[in-house]
Amino acid sequence: MRGSLILSSLLIIAGTCVVAQDIPLTLRVDVPVVSIDVGVEDPTGRALTNLTQEDFSIYEDGQPKEVKHFSPIETPYHVLALFDCTGSTREAWPFLLQSLNGFIGTLRPQDRIAVAAFGGGTNTILDWTARSTEPLNVQMRMPSPLCDQTDFYGALSWAVRKVQGLSGRKGVVVFSDGVHGGVPSKAARIAGTSLPRFVNPSEDPAFLNVRRAIERSDAVFYVIAVNTDFSPSNVDAPDLFPGTQYTPLSLYNLQQIRSRMEQIAKVSGGRVVFSQRTSDTGVLFEQIVRELGTSYSLGFTPTAALDGKYHQIEVRVRGGMMVRQSRDGYYSR
């Protein structure tokens, strides 16, 4: 019954609402290099972890570019796990913490992990820590006043500062529904009634500031997204679900939130994965950190001219192996 209701609402949205606009990746060319993370697999899907710089070629718009920067898989990396502890995500915490504690035991000696929770503020649960022979047993005490509000933008800004200045490769894994307490809205007439709905990301100055900070950071942001318009859940979120019902307005708001999560991942070279079930979250976290641990980092000098055009990036590996790129191109502005 719920599935048919969601489908009907989505069909209504298609006719009455404008889907959130996706703002493409823009890279400033006054930085020394454009960075891209890549994973390489053989035809059986096995990760190749012993490649050198000479095995890689970078092409911009089909033209070869010199590899100016190369970090092998052995390069230390820092992973910041940033967990939303508000009500709509709380039930997934046991799965996440179980995966997190298991992951800590698999860290390489040179790697570090930190864990933080956010709601109305952000709190470090575990600061930068190396592999240990003893289980660290990361826990989050609930209930906590921290989790009564949601400052998603503030948490992302905090994460940028947290990884700033660290050496090696850096990844931030964010688990959240992406809801932010201060998303601006404006009136829209729906079925003859004036209702407030979230503005597009391009009209949200606070979001644009956060996105700009992430774009300028050298950390890759991944998002494990829950309760999106792809897989909404019955949660106590009256601002999104008036009367706890899925409506064209509530699903439109979820689309706007999803667009924001997708943009912060895209500008950093990361991606968003969508959790369909609570038990998925731990598996998705393990998948992401495995990618981080088997990726190479490459850098090249971008096209000098500020032509405002989109420039395609392609990474090739000797032997025709399969390549997973963190980004496919950039706009030169």
Secondary structure by P-SEA (a helix, b strand, c coil): caaaaaaaaaaaaacccccbbbbcccccccccbbbbbbbbbccccccccccccccbbbbccccccccccccccccbbbbbbbbbcccccccaaaaaaaaaaaaaaaccccbbbbbbbbccbbbbccccccccccccbbbbbcccccccccaaaaaaaaaaaaacccccbbbbbbbcccccccbbbbbbbcccbbbbbbccccccaaaaaaaaaaaaccbbbbbbcccccccccccccccccccccccaaaaaaaaaaaaaaaaaaaaaccbbbbbccccaaaaaaaaaaaaaaabbbbbbbcccccccbbbbbbbbcccccbbbbcccccccc
